[in-house]
Amino acid sequence: MTAQSRKLLIPLAAFLVFSAGCATKPVKMYEGSELTLDRVGVIQSAGALKTVLPNSASVLVTHINGKATHFSAGRTQQAIALKPADYEVRVQLSRRVETVIAGNPVAKQYNADKMLKIKVLPGRTYRIMGSLFPEHTFPWYAWVEDAQSGKVIAGTKPVKQ
């Protein structure tokens, strides 16, 4: 294998590993037989990953219409398949904030629960996002975006600050 071949192979291998890790099948959160993706809506959350937005928080879906999801906080992303309907989704937002006090680094973990009402349509994918602004007396934001259009369909997305 030549050096040129290795240079091309390394990014390709990294892409394949990353793609395989992100392409998880949505967890079925509805009764009855499994439906195709064009007949259900999919909700994705930021999981343990931070978004590229400033002050982003990780998002964990804890309940859907009062039913526990049993997701663990360590998952990098959750994808949930739901039949088309209106849902109440409870999410836990968390963010680690690091500061320096008297020359010493101090880290604190902040958590908050939020409830979002979402109308799920068939064949659509939605992303649940969250932010915490500790410099503004800790206001939390949680919102849902339609992945195809980018439109906010629930909650409040913070304006850039």
C-alpha positions as CSV (number, residue, x, y, z in Angstrom):
1,M,0.0,0.0,0.0
2,T,1.4,3.4,-1.0
3,A,1.5,6.4,1.2
4,Q,-1.0,8.1,-1.1
5,S,-3.4,5.1,-0.7
6,R,-3.1,5.3,3.1
7,K,-3.9,9.1,3.0
8,L,-7.1,8.3,1.2
9,L,-8.0,5.3,3.3
10,I,-7.7,6.9,6.7
11,P,-10.4,9.6,6.2
12,L,-12.7,7.0,4.5
13,A,-12.3,4.6,7.4
14,A,-13.1,7.4,9.9
15,F,-16.2,8.4,7.9
16,L,-17.4,4.8,7.9
17,V,-16.9,4.4,11.6
18,F,-18.6,7.7,12.4
19,S,-21.5,7.0,10.0
20,A,-22.1,3.5,11.5
21,G,-22.2,5.0,15.0
22,C,-24.7,7.7,14.0
23,A,-27.0,5.5,12.0
24,T,-28.8,3.8,14.8
25,K,-32.3,2.4,14.3
26,P,-35.0,4.4,16.1
27,V,-36.4,2.8,19.3
28,K,-40.0,1.9,18.7
29,M,-42.2,3.7,21.3
30,Y,-45.7,2.6,20.1
31,E,-47.9,-0.4,20.4
32,G,-48.5,-2.8,17.5
33,S,-46.4,-4.1,14.7
34,E,-43.3,-2.2,13.5
35,L,-44.1,0.4,10.8
36,T,-41.9,1.7,8.1
37,L,-40.2,5.1,8.6
38,D,-42.5,6.8,6.1
39,R,-45.5,5.9,8.4
40,V,-43.9,7.1,11.7
41,G,-42.3,10.3,12.9
42,V,-38.8,10.1,14.5
43,I,-37.6,12.3,17.4
44,Q,-33.9,12.7,17.8
45,S,-32.3,14.3,20.8
46,A,-28.8,15.8,21.3
47,G,-28.1,13.0,23.8
48,A,-24.8,13.4,25.5
49,L,-23.4,15.4,22.6
50,K,-23.3,19.1,22.7
51,T,-24.7,20.9,19.6
52,V,-22.7,23.6,17.8
53,L,-24.8,26.3,19.4
54,P,-23.3,28.4,22.1
55,N,-24.2,27.3,25.6
56,S,-25.7,24.1,24.3
57,A,-27.0,21.5,26.8
58,S,-27.2,17.8,26.4
59,V,-30.8,16.5,26.1
60,L,-32.2,13.2,27.5
61,V,-35.7,12.2,26.6
62,T,-37.1,10.8,29.9
63,H,-40.8,10.4,29.3
64,I,-43.3,10.4,26.4
65,N,-46.9,11.0,27.4
66,G,-46.0,10.0,30.9
67,K,-44.3,6.7,30.0
68,A,-40.6,6.4,30.9
69,T,-38.2,5.9,28.1
70,H,-35.5,4.2,30.3
71,F,-32.7,5.9,28.3
72,S,-29.4,6.3,30.1
73,A,-27.6,9.6,30.3
74,G,-24.5,8.1,28.7
75,R,-26.1,7.6,25.2
76,T,-24.7,9.9,22.6
77,Q,-28.0,10.2,20.7
78,Q,-31.5,8.8,21.0
79,A,-33.9,8.3,18.1
80,I,-37.5,7.4,18.9
81,A,-40.1,6.2,16.4
82,L,-43.7,7.4,17.2
83,K,-47.0,7.0,15.4
84,P,-48.4,10.3,14.1
85,A,-50.2,12.1,17.0
86,D,-49.7,14.8,19.6
87,Y,-47.2,14.0,22.4
88,E,-46.0,15.5,25.6
89,V,-42.2,14.9,25.8
90,R,-40.3,15.4,29.0
91,V,-36.6,16.1,28.6
92,Q,-33.8,16.5,31.0
93,L,-31.3,19.2,30.1
94,S,-27.8,19.2,31.5
95,R,-24.7,21.3,31.1
96,R,-21.4,21.3,32.8
97,V,-20.2,24.9,33.6
98,E,-16.6,25.5,34.4
99,T,-15.4,28.7,36.1
100,V,-12.3,29.9,37.9
101,I,-12.6,31.0,41.5
102,A,-9.6,32.5,43.3
103,G,-7.4,31.0,40.6
104,N,-8.8,27.5,41.0
105,P,-10.9,25.8,38.3
106,V,-14.4,24.8,39.5
107,A,-16.9,22.7,37.6
108,K,-20.6,22.3,38.4
109,Q,-23.2,20.2,36.7
110,Y,-26.6,21.8,36.1
111,N,-29.8,20.0,35.3
112,A,-33.4,21.0,34.5
113,D,-36.5,19.2,33.3
114,K,-38.7,20.7,30.6
115,M,-42.0,19.6,29.0
116,L,-42.5,20.0,25.2
117,K,-45.7,19.4,23.3
118,I,-45.0,18.0,19.8
119,K,-47.2,17.1,16.9
120,V,-45.6,14.2,15.2
121,L,-46.3,13.7,11.5
122,P,-45.5,10.6,9.4
123,G,-42.2,10.6,7.5
124,R,-40.8,13.5,9.5
125,T,-37.7,13.8,11.7
126,Y,-37.6,16.2,14.6
127,R,-34.6,17.3,16.7
128,I,-34.9,18.2,20.4
129,M,-32.3,20.8,21.4
130,G,-31.4,22.6,24.6
131,S,-29.3,25.5,25.9
132,L,-28.3,27.0,29.3
133,F,-27.1,30.6,29.6
134,P,-25.3,30.7,33.1
135,E,-24.1,34.3,32.5
136,H,-27.7,35.4,32.3
137,T,-28.9,34.0,35.6
138,F,-29.3,30.4,34.2
139,P,-32.2,30.6,31.8
140,W,-32.8,27.2,30.2
141,Y,-34.2,26.8,26.7
142,A,-35.6,23.7,25.1
143,W,-37.1,23.5,21.6
144,V,-37.9,21.1,18.8
145,E,-36.9,21.6,15.2
146,D,-38.2,19.9,12.1
147,A,-35.0,18.3,10.7
148,Q,-36.0,18.8,7.1
149,S,-37.1,22.4,7.2
150,G,-35.2,23.7,10.3
151,K,-38.5,25.3,11.5
152,V,-39.0,25.4,15.3
153,I,-42.2,23.5,16.0
154,A,-42.2,23.5,19.8
155,G,-40.5,25.3,22.7
156,T,-38.3,28.4,22.5
157,K,-35.0,28.6,20.6
158,P,-32.8,31.4,22.1
159,V,-31.8,34.3,19.9
160,K,-28.1,34.6,19.3
161,Q,-26.4,36.6,22.0
